[in-house]
Amino acid sequence: ESAEWASDKLEYLKSLPFECEDLEECSAVEMIQSQRSKDIFQRTWVISDISLNIKRIEVECYSTRCIPKKTRLVLFYSKELGF
């Protein structure tokens, strides 16, 4: 389930235009209550500008009941390629 939450956030961020303010350099944390498993998940993401045309987006998610089992996804988003 943590992979689904991480993937959902990464897909959302990937769908945004490169210049969108939601893709500015940042780090953020949110807690998510799962309706399916009743677990609480912590989801974090870090957006870094690698260059003027490339961003690094890292999303990590895990259940607060099982912290060692984390899902981490990383995307390098290219302005020129559009993904």
PDB file of N, CA, C and O in Angstrom:
ATOM      1  N   GLU A   1       0.827  -1.202   0.000  1.00  0.00           N
ATOM      2  CA  GLU A   1       0.000   0.000   0.000  1.00  0.00           C
ATOM      3  C   GLU A   1       0.867   1.261   0.000  1.00  0.00           C
ATOM      4  O   GLU A   1       0.494   2.274  -0.591  1.00  0.00           O
ATOM      5  N   SER A   2       2.024   1.195   0.664  1.00  0.00           N
ATOM      6  CA  SER A   2       2.898   2.369   0.663  1.00  0.00           C
ATOM      7  C   SER A   2       3.382   2.690  -0.754  1.00  0.00           C
ATOM      8  O   SER A   2       3.565   3.858  -1.097  1.00  0.00           O
ATOM      9  N   ALA A   3       3.588   1.659  -1.575  1.00  0.00           N
ATOM     10  CA  ALA A   3       3.995   1.885  -2.963  1.00  0.00           C
ATOM     11  C   ALA A   3       2.902   2.624  -3.739  1.00  0.00           C
ATOM     12  O   ALA A   3       3.204   3.478  -4.573  1.00  0.00           O
ATOM     13  N   GLU A   4       1.658   2.306  -3.471  1.00  0.00           N
ATOM     14  CA  GLU A   4       0.545   2.999  -4.137  1.00  0.00           C
ATOM     15  C   GLU A   4       0.510   4.475  -3.751  1.00  0.00           C
ATOM     16  O   GLU A   4       0.348   5.340  -4.611  1.00  0.00           O
ATOM     17  N   TRP A   5       0.665   4.764  -2.452  1.00  0.00           N
ATOM     18  CA  TRP A   5       0.645   6.156  -1.994  1.00  0.00           C
ATOM     19  C   TRP A   5       1.816   6.943  -2.579  1.00  0.00           C
ATOM     20  O   TRP A   5       1.649   8.089  -2.996  1.00  0.00           O
ATOM     21  N   ALA A   6       2.993   6.332  -2.610  1.00  0.00           N
ATOM     22  CA  ALA A   6       4.164   7.001  -3.176  1.00  0.00           C
ATOM     23  C   ALA A   6       3.973   7.237  -4.672  1.00  0.00           C
ATOM     24  O   ALA A   6       4.257   8.323  -5.176  1.00  0.00           O
ATOM     25  N   SER A   7       3.497   6.230  -5.366  1.00  0.00           N
ATOM     26  CA  SER A   7       3.270   6.341  -6.806  1.00  0.00           C
ATOM     27  C   SER A   7       2.217   7.393  -7.131  1.00  0.00           C
ATOM     28  O   SER A   7       2.378   8.147  -8.091  1.00  0.00           O
ATOM     29  N   ASP A   8       1.151   7.456  -6.354  1.00  0.00           N
ATOM     30  CA  ASP A   8       0.104   8.466  -6.575  1.00  0.00           C
ATOM     31  C   ASP A   8       0.682   9.882  -6.519  1.00  0.00           C
ATOM     32  O   ASP A   8       0.373  10.722  -7.364  1.00  0.00           O
ATOM     33  N   LYS A   9       1.524  10.133  -5.513  1.00  0.00           N
ATOM     34  CA  LYS A   9       2.104  11.470  -5.374  1.00  0.00           C
ATOM     35  C   LYS A   9       3.065  11.762  -6.508  1.00  0.00           C
ATOM     36  O   LYS A   9       3.052  12.861  -7.063  1.00  0.00           O
ATOM     37  N   LEU A  10       3.904  10.789  -6.862  1.00  0.00           N
ATOM     38  CA  LEU A  10       4.845  10.991  -7.948  1.00  0.00           C
ATOM     39  C   LEU A  10       4.123  11.234  -9.264  1.00  0.00           C
ATOM     40  O   LEU A  10       4.522  12.108 -10.033  1.00  0.00           O
ATOM     41  N   GLU A  11       3.082  10.486  -9.531  1.00  0.00           N
ATOM     42  CA  GLU A  11       2.306  10.685 -10.767  1.00  0.00           C
ATOM     43  C   GLU A  11       1.658  12.070 -10.792  1.00  0.00           C
ATOM     44  O   GLU A  11       1.613  12.716 -11.839  1.00  0.00           O
ATOM     45  N   TYR A  12       1.161  12.521  -9.651  1.00  0.00           N
ATOM     46  CA  TYR A  12       0.584  13.873  -9.580  1.00  0.00           C
ATOM     47  C   TYR A  12       1.647  14.917  -9.902  1.00  0.00           C
ATOM     48  O   TYR A  12       1.421  15.794 -10.737  1.00  0.00           O
ATOM     49  N   LEU A  13       2.795  14.832  -9.253  1.00  0.00           N
ATOM     50  CA  LEU A  13       3.852  15.818  -9.479  1.00  0.00           C
ATOM     51  C   LEU A  13       4.356  15.763 -10.914  1.00  0.00           C
ATOM     52  O   LEU A  13       4.656  16.799 -11.507  1.00  0.00           O
ATOM     53  N   LYS A  14       4.450  14.570 -11.470  1.00  0.00           N
ATOM     54  CA  LYS A  14       4.901  14.399 -12.850  1.00  0.00           C
ATOM     55  C   LYS A  14       3.914  15.008 -13.854  1.00  0.00           C
ATOM     56  O   LYS A  14       4.307  15.401 -14.952  1.00  0.00           O
ATOM     57  N   SER A  15       2.654  15.083 -13.482  1.00  0.00           N
ATOM     58  CA  SER A  15       1.633  15.607 -14.395  1.00  0.00           C
ATOM     59  C   SER A  15       1.626  17.140 -14.465  1.00  0.00           C
ATOM     60  O   SER A  15       0.986  17.720 -15.342  1.00  0.00           O
ATOM     61  N   LEU A  16       2.327  17.783 -13.553  1.00  0.00           N
ATOM     62  CA  LEU A  16       2.327  19.246 -13.503  1.00  0.00           C
ATOM     63  C   LEU A  16       3.285  19.830 -14.534  1.00  0.00           C
ATOM     64  O   LEU A  16       4.282  19.198 -14.884  1.00  0.00           O
ATOM     65  N   PRO A  17       2.987  21.040 -15.026  1.00  0.00           N
ATOM     66  CA  PRO A  17       3.940  21.708 -15.911  1.00  0.00           C
ATOM     67  C   PRO A  17       5.243  21.979 -15.157  1.00  0.00           C
ATOM     68  O   PRO A  17       5.229  22.228 -13.952  1.00  0.00           O
ATOM     69  N   PHE A  18       6.350  21.929 -15.864  1.00  0.00           N
ATOM     70  CA  PHE A  18       7.666  22.074 -15.254  1.00  0.00           C
ATOM     71  C   PHE A  18       7.780  23.353 -14.419  1.00  0.00           C
ATOM     72  O   PHE A  18       8.437  23.348 -13.378  1.00  0.00           O
ATOM     73  N   GLU A  19       7.156  24.439 -14.857  1.00  0.00           N
ATOM     74  CA  GLU A  19       7.266  25.725 -14.182  1.00  0.00           C
ATOM     75  C   GLU A  19       6.269  25.904 -13.032  1.00  0.00           C
ATOM     76  O   GLU A  19       6.267  26.949 -12.382  1.00  0.00           O
ATOM     77  N   CYS A  20       5.440  24.921 -12.775  1.00  0.00           N
ATOM     78  CA  CYS A  20       4.411  25.017 -11.740  1.00  0.00           C
ATOM     79  C   CYS A  20       5.045  25.272 -10.371  1.00  0.00           C
ATOM     80  O   CYS A  20       6.088  24.705 -10.047  1.00  0.00           O
ATOM     81  N   GLU A  21       4.408  26.125  -9.573  1.00  0.00           N
ATOM     82  CA  GLU A  21       4.964  26.440  -8.252  1.00  0.00           C
ATOM     83  C   GLU A  21       4.981  25.230  -7.321  1.00  0.00           C
ATOM     84  O   GLU A  21       5.771  25.196  -6.378  1.00  0.00           O
ATOM     85  N   ASP A  22       4.132  24.245  -7.563  1.00  0.00           N
ATOM     86  CA  ASP A  22       4.162  23.015  -6.763  1.00  0.00           C
ATOM     87  C   ASP A  22       5.429  22.196  -7.018  1.00  0.00           C
ATOM     88  O   ASP A  22       5.724  21.260  -6.275  1.00  0.00           O
ATOM     89  N   LEU A  23       6.181  22.549  -8.074  1.00  0.00           N
ATOM     90  CA  LEU A  23       7.427  21.852  -8.385  1.00  0.00           C
ATOM     91  C   LEU A  23       8.660  22.671  -8.025  1.00  0.00           C
ATOM     92  O   LEU A  23       9.771  22.340  -8.440  1.00  0.00           O
ATOM     93  N   GLU A  24       8.467  23.734  -7.257  1.00  0.00           N
ATOM     94  CA  GLU A  24       9.621  24.497  -6.781  1.00  0.00           C
ATOM     95  C   GLU A  24      10.358  23.681  -5.729  1.00  0.00           C
ATOM     96  O   GLU A  24       9.773  22.802  -5.096  1.00  0.00           O
ATOM     97  N   GLU A  25      11.639  23.972  -5.544  1.00  0.00           N
ATOM     98  CA  GLU A  25      12.432  23.237  -4.560  1.00  0.00           C
ATOM     99  C   GLU A  25      11.745  23.270  -3.201  1.00  0.00           C
ATOM    100  O   GLU A  25      11.357  24.333  -2.715  1.00  0.00           O
ATOM    101  N   CYS A  26      11.602  22.109  -2.600  1.00  0.00           N
ATOM    102  CA  CYS A  26      10.932  22.031  -1.305  1.00  0.00           C
ATOM    103  C   CYS A  26      11.096  20.636  -0.726  1.00  0.00           C
ATOM    104  O   CYS A  26      11.579  19.714  -1.384  1.00  0.00           O
ATOM    105  N   SER A  27      10.685  20.514   0.512  1.00  0.00           N
ATOM    106  CA  SER A  27      10.484  19.200   1.124  1.00  0.00           C
ATOM    107  C   SER A  27       9.207  19.298   1.934  1.00  0.00           C
ATOM    108  O   SER A  27       8.919  20.332   2.537  1.00  0.00           O
ATOM    109  N   ALA A  28       8.448  18.222   1.946  1.00  0.00           N
ATOM    110  CA  ALA A  28       7.154  18.247   2.620  1.00  0.00           C
ATOM    111  C   ALA A  28       6.846  16.866   3.192  1.00  0.00           C
ATOM    112  O   ALA A  28       7.367  15.846   2.739  1.00  0.00           O
ATOM    113  N   VAL A  29       5.984  16.875   4.198  1.00  0.00           N
ATOM    114  CA  VAL A  29       5.559  15.641   4.865  1.00  0.00           C
ATOM    115  C   VAL A  29       4.056  15.705   5.045  1.00  0.00           C
ATOM    116  O   VAL A  29       3.509  16.760   5.366  1.00  0.00           O
ATOM    117  N   GLU A  30       3.388  14.582   4.840  1.00  0.00           N
ATOM    118  CA  GLU A  30       1.971  14.505   5.149  1.00  0.00           C
ATOM    119  C   GLU A  30       1.646  13.130   5.708  1.00  0.00           C
ATOM    120  O   GLU A  30       2.292  12.135   5.378  1.00  0.00           O
ATOM    121  N   MET A  31       0.648  13.097   6.545  1.00  0.00           N
ATOM    122  CA  MET A  31       0.158  11.844   7.120  1.00  0.00           C
ATOM    123  C   MET A  31      -1.138  11.484   6.398  1.00  0.00           C
ATOM    124  O   MET A  31      -1.972  12.349   6.130  1.00  0.00           O
ATOM    125  N   ILE A  32      -1.295  10.204   6.088  1.00  0.00           N
ATOM    126  CA  ILE A  32      -2.457   9.721   5.341  1.00  0.00           C
ATOM    127  C   ILE A  32      -3.105   8.584   6.116  1.00  0.00           C
ATOM    128  O   ILE A  32      -2.430   7.637   6.519  1.00  0.00           O
ATOM    129  N   GLN A  33      -4.396   8.678   6.323  1.00  0.00           N
ATOM    130  CA  GLN A  33      -5.162   7.599   6.970  1.00  0.00           C
ATOM    131  C   GLN A  33      -5.752   6.724   5.871  1.00  0.00           C
ATOM    132  O   GLN A  33      -6.568   7.188   5.075  1.00  0.00           O
ATOM    133  N   SER A  34      -5.345   5.472   5.828  1.00  0.00           N
ATOM    134  CA  SER A  34      -5.845   4.545   4.820  1.00  0.00           C
ATOM    135  C   SER A  34      -7.226   4.041   5.219  1.00  0.00           C
ATOM    136  O   SER A  34      -7.430   3.576   6.341  1.00  0.00           O
ATOM    137  N   GLN A  35      -8.159   4.137   4.299  1.00  0.00           N
ATOM    138  CA  GLN A  35      -9.494   3.590   4.537  1.00  0.00           C
ATOM    139  C   GLN A  35      -9.491   2.072   4.394  1.00  0.00           C
ATOM    140  O   GLN A  35     -10.280   1.377   5.034  1.00  0.00           O
ATOM    141  N   ARG A  36      -8.594   1.566   3.548  1.00  0.00           N
ATOM    142  CA  ARG A  36      -8.541   0.142   3.263  1.00  0.00           C
ATOM    143  C   ARG A  36      -7.935  -0.651   4.423  1.00  0.00           C
ATOM    144  O   ARG A  36      -8.544  -1.605   4.907  1.00  0.00           O
ATOM    145  N   SER A  37      -6.745  -0.262   4.866  1.00  0.00           N
ATOM    146  CA  SER A  37      -6.051  -1.046   5.893  1.00  0.00           C
ATOM    147  C   SER A  37      -6.147  -0.432   7.282  1.00  0.00           C
ATOM    148  O   SER A  37      -5.765  -1.061   8.268  1.00  0.00           O
ATOM    149  N   LYS A  38      -6.652   0.783   7.363  1.00  0.00           N
ATOM    150  CA  LYS A  38      -6.754   1.536   8.620  1.00  0.00           C
ATOM    151  C   LYS A  38      -5.383   1.959   9.163  1.00  0.00           C
ATOM    152  O   LYS A  38      -5.295   2.494  10.268  1.00  0.00           O
ATOM    153  N   ASP A  39      -4.317   1.722   8.394  1.00  0.00           N
ATOM    154  CA  ASP A  39      -2.982   2.169   8.788  1.00  0.00           C
ATOM    155  C   ASP A  39      -2.856   3.668   8.569  1.00  0.00           C
ATOM    156  O   ASP A  39      -3.614   4.273   7.811  1.00  0.00           O
ATOM    157  N   ILE A  40      -1.884   4.245   9.247  1.00  0.00           N
ATOM    158  CA  ILE A  40      -1.511   5.628   9.004  1.00  0.00           C
ATOM    159  C   ILE A  40      -0.169   5.590   8.283  1.00  0.00           C
ATOM    160  O   ILE A  40       0.770   4.933   8.733  1.00  0.00           O
ATOM    161  N   PHE A  41      -0.089   6.296   7.170  1.00  0.00           N
ATOM    162  CA  PHE A  41       1.121   6.339   6.371  1.00  0.00           C
ATOM    163  C   PHE A  41       1.730   7.726   6.436  1.00  0.00           C
ATOM    164  O   PHE A  41       1.023   8.734   6.462  1.00  0.00           O
ATOM    165  N   GLN A  42       3.048   7.760   6.463  1.00  0.00           N
ATOM    166  CA  GLN A  42       3.750   9.029   6.336  1.00  0.00           C
ATOM    167  C   GLN A  42       4.322   9.086   4.938  1.00  0.00           C
ATOM    168  O   GLN A  42       5.015   8.169   4.497  1.00  0.00           O
ATOM    169  N   ARG A  43       4.023  10.184   4.237  1.00  0.00           N
ATOM    170  CA  ARG A  43       4.519  10.366   2.875  1.00  0.00           C
ATOM    171  C   ARG A  43       5.327  11.654   2.845  1.00  0.00           C
ATOM    172  O   ARG A  43       4.848  12.708   3.263  1.00  0.00           O
ATOM    173  N   THR A  44       6.542  11.562   2.354  1.00  0.00           N
ATOM    174  CA  THR A  44       7.400  12.740   2.235  1.00  0.00           C
ATOM    175  C   THR A  44       7.834  12.881   0.785  1.00  0.00           C
ATOM    176  O   THR A  44       7.897  11.903   0.041  1.00  0.00           O
ATOM    177  N   TRP A  45       8.132  14.112   0.399  1.00  0.00           N
ATOM    178  CA  TRP A  45       8.703  14.331  -0.924  1.00  0.00           C
ATOM    179  C   TRP A  45       9.674  15.496  -0.861  1.00  0.00           C
ATOM    180  O   TRP A  45       9.511  16.453  -0.104  1.00  0.00           O
ATOM    181  N   VAL A  46      10.693  15.361  -1.699  1.00  0.00           N
ATOM    182  CA  VAL A  46      11.734  16.375  -1.807  1.00  0.00           C
ATOM    183  C   VAL A  46      11.898  16.685  -3.287  1.00  0.00           C
ATOM    184  O   VAL A  46      12.069  15.784  -4.108  1.00  0.00           O
ATOM    185  N   ILE A  47      11.844  17.967  -3.614  1.00  0.00           N
ATOM    186  CA  ILE A  47      12.042  18.411  -4.991  1.00  0.00           C
ATOM    187  C   ILE A  47      13.291  19.275  -5.016  1.00  0.00           C
ATOM    188  O   ILE A  47      13.401  20.250  -4.273  1.00  0.00           O
ATOM    189  N   SER A  48      14.231  18.904  -5.880  1.00  0.00           N
ATOM    190  CA  SER A  48      15.498  19.624  -5.995  1.00  0.00           C
ATOM    191  C   SER A  48      15.731  20.011  -7.445  1.00  0.00           C
ATOM    192  O   SER A  48      15.454  19.235  -8.359  1.00  0.00           O
ATOM    193  N   ASP A  49      16.242  21.217  -7.645  1.00  0.00           N
ATOM    194  CA  ASP A  49      16.640  21.647  -8.984  1.00  0.00           C
ATOM    195  C   ASP A  49      18.059  21.151  -9.237  1.00  0.00           C
ATOM    196  O   ASP A  49      18.997  21.576  -8.564  1.00  0.00           O
ATOM    197  N   ILE A  50      18.214  20.263 -10.196  1.00  0.00           N
ATOM    198  CA  ILE A  50      19.529  19.747 -10.569  1.00  0.00           C
ATOM    199  C   ILE A  50      20.221  20.738 -11.503  1.00  0.00           C
ATOM    200  O   ILE A  50      21.424  20.976 -11.401  1.00  0.00           O
ATOM    201  N   SER A  51      19.440  21.302 -12.405  1.00  0.00           N
ATOM    202  CA  SER A  51      19.906  22.338 -13.330  1.00  0.00           C
ATOM    203  C   SER A  51      18.687  23.167 -13.709  1.00  0.00           C
ATOM    204  O   SER A  51      17.607  22.971 -13.152  1.00  0.00           O
ATOM    205  N   LEU A  52      18.847  24.081 -14.640  1.00  0.00           N
ATOM    206  CA  LEU A  52      17.704  24.895 -15.076  1.00  0.00           C
ATOM    207  C   LEU A  52      16.615  24.060 -15.733  1.00  0.00           C
ATOM    208  O   LEU A  52      15.450  24.457 -15.749  1.00  0.00           O
ATOM    209  N   ASN A  53      16.992  22.897 -16.277  1.00  0.00           N
ATOM    210  CA  ASN A  53      16.055  22.082 -17.043  1.00  0.00           C
ATOM    211  C   ASN A  53      15.766  20.714 -16.442  1.00  0.00           C
ATOM    212  O   ASN A  53      15.049  19.918 -17.049  1.00  0.00           O
ATOM    213  N   ILE A  54      16.307  20.423 -15.267  1.00  0.00           N
ATOM    214  CA  ILE A  54      16.102  19.102 -14.665  1.00  0.00           C
ATOM    215  C   ILE A  54      15.815  19.240 -13.174  1.00  0.00           C
ATOM    216  O   ILE A  54      16.512  19.951 -12.450  1.00  0.00           O
ATOM    217  N   LYS A  55      14.776  18.546 -12.738  1.00  0.00           N
ATOM    218  CA  LYS A  55      14.414  18.481 -11.328  1.00  0.00           C
ATOM    219  C   LYS A  55      14.513  17.030 -10.863  1.00  0.00           C
ATOM    220  O   LYS A  55      14.243  16.100 -11.622  1.00  0.00           O
ATOM    221  N   ARG A  56      14.900  16.857  -9.620  1.00  0.00           N
ATOM    222  CA  ARG A  56      14.905  15.536  -8.992  1.00  0.00           C
ATOM    223  C   ARG A  56      13.760  15.511  -8.001  1.00  0.00           C
ATOM    224  O   ARG A  56      13.691  16.345  -7.098  1.00  0.00           O
ATOM    225  N   ILE A  57      12.857  14.549  -8.170  1.00  0.00           N
ATOM    226  CA  ILE A  57      11.704  14.405  -7.282  1.00  0.00           C
ATOM    227  C   ILE A  57      11.811  13.057  -6.596  1.00  0.00           C
ATOM    228  O   ILE A  57      11.846  12.015  -7.251  1.00  0.00           O
ATOM    229  N   GLU A  58      11.864  13.085  -5.277  1.00  0.00           N
ATOM    230  CA  GLU A  58      11.946  11.849  -4.493  1.00  0.00           C
ATOM    231  C   GLU A  58      10.731  11.778  -3.574  1.00  0.00           C
ATOM    232  O   GLU A  58      10.443  12.721  -2.837  1.00  0.00           O
ATOM    233  N   VAL A  59      10.034  10.670  -3.625  1.00  0.00           N
ATOM    234  CA  VAL A  59       8.861  10.447  -2.780  1.00  0.00           C
ATOM    235  C   VAL A  59       9.120   9.190  -1.954  1.00  0.00           C
ATOM    236  O   VAL A  59       9.539   8.159  -2.479  1.00  0.00           O
ATOM    237  N   GLU A  60       8.864   9.295  -0.664  1.00  0.00           N
ATOM    238  CA  GLU A  60       9.042   8.158   0.239  1.00  0.00           C
ATOM    239  C   GLU A  60       7.765   7.987   1.048  1.00  0.00           C
ATOM    240  O   GLU A  60       7.142   8.966   1.460  1.00  0.00           O
ATOM    241  N   CYS A  61       7.384   6.748   1.269  1.00  0.00           N
ATOM    242  CA  CYS A  61       6.160   6.474   2.014  1.00  0.00           C
ATOM    243  C   CYS A  61       6.317   5.198   2.824  1.00  0.00           C
ATOM    244  O   CYS A  61       6.957   4.242   2.385  1.00  0.00           O
ATOM    245  N   TYR A  62       5.718   5.197   4.024  1.00  0.00           N
ATOM    246  CA  TYR A  62       5.742   4.000   4.854  1.00  0.00           C
ATOM    247  C   TYR A  62       4.602   4.037   5.857  1.00  0.00           C
ATOM    248  O   TYR A  62       4.087   5.099   6.209  1.00  0.00           O
ATOM    249  N   SER A  63       4.225   2.854   6.302  1.00  0.00           N
ATOM    250  CA  SER A  63       3.224   2.728   7.356  1.00  0.00           C
ATOM    251  C   SER A  63       3.909   3.041   8.676  1.00  0.00           C
ATOM    252  O   SER A  63       5.033   2.598   8.912  1.00  0.00           O
ATOM    253  N   THR A  64       3.247   3.794   9.531  1.00  0.00           N
ATOM    254  CA  THR A  64       3.832   4.120  10.831  1.00  0.00           C
ATOM    255  C   THR A  64       3.906   2.887  11.728  1.00  0.00           C
ATOM    256  O   THR A  64       4.579   2.912  12.758  1.00  0.00           O
ATOM    257  N   ARG A  65       3.223   1.811  11.346  1.00  0.00           N
ATOM    258  CA  ARG A  65       3.321   0.550  12.099  1.00  0.00           C
ATOM    259  C   ARG A  65       4.516  -0.284  11.659  1.00  0.00           C
ATOM    260  O   ARG A  65       4.910  -1.218  12.357  1.00  0.00           O
ATOM    261  N   CYS A  66       5.098   0.043  10.509  1.00  0.00           N
ATOM    262  CA  CYS A  66       6.194  -0.766   9.966  1.00  0.00           C
ATOM    263  C   CYS A  66       7.210   0.145   9.273  1.00  0.00           C
ATOM    264  O   CYS A  66       7.391   0.075   8.057  1.00  0.00           O
ATOM    265  N   ILE A  67       7.860   0.985  10.048  1.00  0.00           N
ATOM    266  CA  ILE A  67       8.761   2.009   9.511  1.00  0.00           C
ATOM    267  C   ILE A  67       9.900   1.435   8.657  1.00  0.00           C
ATOM    268  O   ILE A  67      10.242   2.047   7.645  1.00  0.00           O
ATOM    269  N   PRO A  68      10.501   0.302   9.007  1.00  0.00           N
ATOM    270  CA  PRO A  68      11.612  -0.194   8.167  1.00  0.00           C
ATOM    271  C   PRO A  68      11.213  -0.546   6.733  1.00  0.00           C
ATOM    272  O   PRO A  68      12.076  -0.583   5.856  1.00  0.00           O
ATOM    273  N   LYS A  69       9.950  -0.799   6.474  1.00  0.00           N
ATOM    274  CA  LYS A  69       9.506  -1.165   5.123  1.00  0.00           C
ATOM    275  C   LYS A  69       9.037   0.080   4.379  1.00  0.00           C
ATOM    276  O   LYS A  69       7.840   0.347   4.269  1.00  0.00           O
ATOM    277  N   LYS A  70      10.001   0.827   3.875  1.00  0.00           N
ATOM    278  CA  LYS A  70       9.707   2.070   3.170  1.00  0.00           C
ATOM    279  C   LYS A  70       9.711   1.847   1.668  1.00  0.00           C
ATOM    280  O   LYS A  70      10.413   0.980   1.147  1.00  0.00           O
ATOM    281  N   THR A  71       8.913   2.646   0.994  1.00  0.00           N
ATOM    282  CA  THR A  71       8.944   2.706  -0.460  1.00  0.00           C
ATOM    283  C   THR A  71       9.540   4.053  -0.830  1.00  0.00           C
ATOM    284  O   THR A  71       9.099   5.091  -0.336  1.00  0.00           O
ATOM    285  N   ARG A  72      10.542   4.038  -1.699  1.00  0.00           N
ATOM    286  CA  ARG A  72      11.160   5.284  -2.157  1.00  0.00           C
ATOM    287  C   ARG A  72      11.202   5.271  -3.676  1.00  0.00           C
ATOM    288  O   ARG A  72      11.732   4.339  -4.282  1.00  0.00           O
ATOM    289  N   LEU A  73      10.642   6.309  -4.289  1.00  0.00           N
ATOM    290  CA  LEU A  73      10.645   6.455  -5.746  1.00  0.00           C
ATOM    291  C   LEU A  73      11.353   7.763  -6.091  1.00  0.00           C
ATOM    292  O   LEU A  73      11.175   8.774  -5.412  1.00  0.00           O
ATOM    293  N   VAL A  74      12.150   7.733  -7.144  1.00  0.00           N
ATOM    294  CA  VAL A  74      12.885   8.926  -7.573  1.00  0.00           C
ATOM    295  C   VAL A  74      12.645   9.126  -9.061  1.00  0.00           C
ATOM    296  O   VAL A  74      12.717   8.187  -9.854  1.00  0.00           O
ATOM    297  N   LEU A  75      12.360  10.373  -9.420  1.00  0.00           N
ATOM    298  CA  LEU A  75      12.151  10.736 -10.814  1.00  0.00           C
ATOM    299  C   LEU A  75      13.032  11.934 -11.140  1.00  0.00           C
ATOM    300  O   LEU A  75      13.102  12.887 -10.365  1.00  0.00           O
ATOM    301  N   PHE A  76      13.699  11.888 -12.278  1.00  0.00           N
ATOM    302  CA  PHE A  76      14.399  13.042 -12.802  1.00  0.00           C
ATOM    303  C   PHE A  76      13.498  13.615 -13.895  1.00  0.00           C
ATOM    304  O   PHE A  76      13.266  12.974 -14.921  1.00  0.00           O
ATOM    305  N   TYR A  77      13.001  14.812 -13.667  1.00  0.00           N
ATOM    306  CA  TYR A  77      12.004  15.441 -14.538  1.00  0.00           C
ATOM    307  C   TYR A  77      12.721  16.438 -15.443  1.00  0.00           C
ATOM    308  O   TYR A  77      13.308  17.407 -14.960  1.00  0.00           O
ATOM    309  N   SER A  78      12.674  16.206 -16.748  1.00  0.00           N
ATOM    310  CA  SER A  78      13.336  17.046 -17.730  1.00  0.00           C
ATOM    311  C   SER A  78      12.350  18.019 -18.377  1.00  0.00           C
ATOM    312  O   SER A  78      11.305  17.614 -18.886  1.00  0.00           O
ATOM    313  N   LYS A  79      12.691  19.286 -18.350  1.00  0.00           N
ATOM    314  CA  LYS A  79      11.840  20.298 -18.996  1.00  0.00           C
ATOM    315  C   LYS A  79      11.772  20.053 -20.495  1.00  0.00           C
ATOM    316  O   LYS A  79      10.709  20.173 -21.104  1.00  0.00           O
ATOM    317  N   GLU A  80      12.902  19.711 -21.083  1.00  0.00           N
ATOM    318  CA  GLU A  80      12.974  19.500 -22.532  1.00  0.00           C
ATOM    319  C   GLU A  80      12.159  18.300 -22.982  1.00  0.00           C
ATOM    320  O   GLU A  80      11.508  18.340 -24.026  1.00  0.00           O
ATOM    321  N   LEU A  81      12.194  17.235 -22.196  1.00  0.00           N
ATOM    322  CA  LEU A  81      11.448  16.023 -22.561  1.00  0.00           C
ATOM    323  C   LEU A  81       9.997  16.067 -22.113  1.00  0.00           C
ATOM    324  O   LEU A  81       9.153  15.373 -22.678  1.00  0.00           O
ATOM    325  N   GLY A  82       9.698  16.880 -21.100  1.00  0.00           N
ATOM    326  CA  GLY A  82       8.330  16.986 -20.601  1.00  0.00           C
ATOM    327  C   GLY A  82       7.955  15.886 -19.621  1.00  0.00           C
ATOM    328  O   GLY A  82       6.777  15.715 -19.309  1.00  0.00           O
ATOM    329  N   PHE A  83       8.931  15.144 -19.135  1.00  0.00           N
ATOM    330  CA  PHE A  83       8.691  14.117 -18.103  1.00  0.00           C
ATOM    331  C   PHE A  83       9.979  13.847 -17.377  1.00  0.00           C
ATOM    332  O   PHE A  83      10.012  13.018 -16.468  1.00  0.00           O
TER     333      PHE A  83
END
